[in-house]
Amino acid sequence: MTMKLLTGDLSPYSARVRMQIYAKGLESEVEMAPADGLRTPAFIARYPLGRIPILEVGGEAIPESAVIAQYLEEAYPKPSLLGGTPLENARIRALEHVGDIHIMNPMYSANAQGRRSTRNNGTRDLLAGLAIRGVEALERLVGADGFACLGRLTLADCALLPGLFLVQTIMPTIDVPDPIPGLPKVNAYWQAIQRHPIGARVMVELNRGLAARRALLREAALQAKAPPGR
Ligand SMILES: N[C@@H](CCC(=O)N[C@@H](CS)C(=O)NCC(=O)O)C(=O)O
């Protein structure tokens, strides 16, 4: 193995990179390492952004899922998850931006608005509105054949699958209706990409991470209710 990916089952940005690694057949090149100690001074001293995924290559740590994705395409061009022309690449990257900047970023931030007792409704509405705008744009942009574009798996699918997973998972927790079922093209794409063998594999990991997170939260709630001394 020549590279190490600091990752986590439930991390959507890490899922984006794992999906690319699986699609490119790079598993024998990349050790998957669950990230420990996020937000600790030691972690931040080593990885200044303090976020995952991180790809370690030859002593260097590459942050940011989009940058890692680009590095992997450049270092391992075949099989390509990009297009065959600059215009095709622009189409892929526009859809990647929809998944990353317009859907994943606001949805990931909205996660902090899940608890009603501490929720700021203005913040919740702003973040949910941004993500809904991204999903509505996707309705006009996404392919009708089960892929984001070009009729095959590309970097666009790697960013969109975790983005739509977050929409489906977070919207109910912040008391906003999930927009996906009301958007026929997005909904058809969402159903299809989850059935793609590589999409399905990443969904198993994301759902495993979600189940583990929910079990931890249940345990913490029980502990908080337990009488002192128990
Ligand atoms: N723009 C970054 C976002 C990465 C990110 O926010 N990762 C989350 C996990 S999915 C994280 O590490 N969060 C830690 C924190 O918020 O302190 C990327 O694309 O990699």
The ligand as a Tripos MOL2 file, in Angstrom:
@<TRIPOS>MOLECULE
LIG
   20    19     1     0     0
SMALL
NO_CHARGES

@<TRIPOS>ATOM
      1 N1        -14.5400   20.5920    2.4570 N.3       1 LIG1
      2 C1        -14.0790   19.4340    3.1910 C.3       1 LIG1
      3 C2        -15.0730   19.1040    4.2980 C.3       1 LIG1
      4 C3        -14.5670   17.9830    5.1930 C.3       1 LIG1
      5 C4        -15.3880   17.8340    6.4640 C.2       1 LIG1
      6 O1        -16.0370   18.7820    6.9330 O.2       1 LIG1
      7 N2        -15.3190   16.6400    7.0280 N.am      1 LIG1
      8 C5        -16.0250   16.3930    8.2680 C.3       1 LIG1
      9 C6        -16.4160   14.9110    8.3650 C.3       1 LIG1
     10 S1        -17.5590   14.4870    7.0870 S.3       1 LIG1
     11 C7        -15.1090   16.6490    9.4320 C.2       1 LIG1
     12 O2        -13.9730   16.2400    9.4140 O.2       1 LIG1
     13 N3        -15.6190   17.3300   10.4480 N.am      1 LIG1
     14 C8        -14.8790   17.5820   11.6510 C.3       1 LIG1
     15 C9        -15.2820   18.8670   12.2810 C.2       1 LIG1
     16 O3        -16.2600   19.4620   11.8280 O.co2     1 LIG1
     17 O4        -14.6080   19.2580   13.2180 O.co2     1 LIG1
     18 C10       -13.8830   18.2700    2.2140 C.2       1 LIG1
     19 O5        -14.4480   18.3210    1.1010 O.co2     1 LIG1
     20 O6        -13.1210   17.3540    2.5210 O.co2     1 LIG1
@<TRIPOS>BOND
     1     1     2 1
     2     2     3 1
     3     2    18 1
     4     3     4 1
     5     4     5 1
     6     5     6 2
     7     5     7 1
     8     7     8 1
     9     8     9 1
    10     8    11 1
    11     9    10 1
    12    11    12 2
    13    11    13 1
    14    13    14 1
    15    14    15 1
    16    15    16 2
    17    15    17 1
    18    18    19 2
    19    18    20 1
@<TRIPOS>SUBSTRUCTURE
     1 LIG1         1 GROUP 0 **** ****
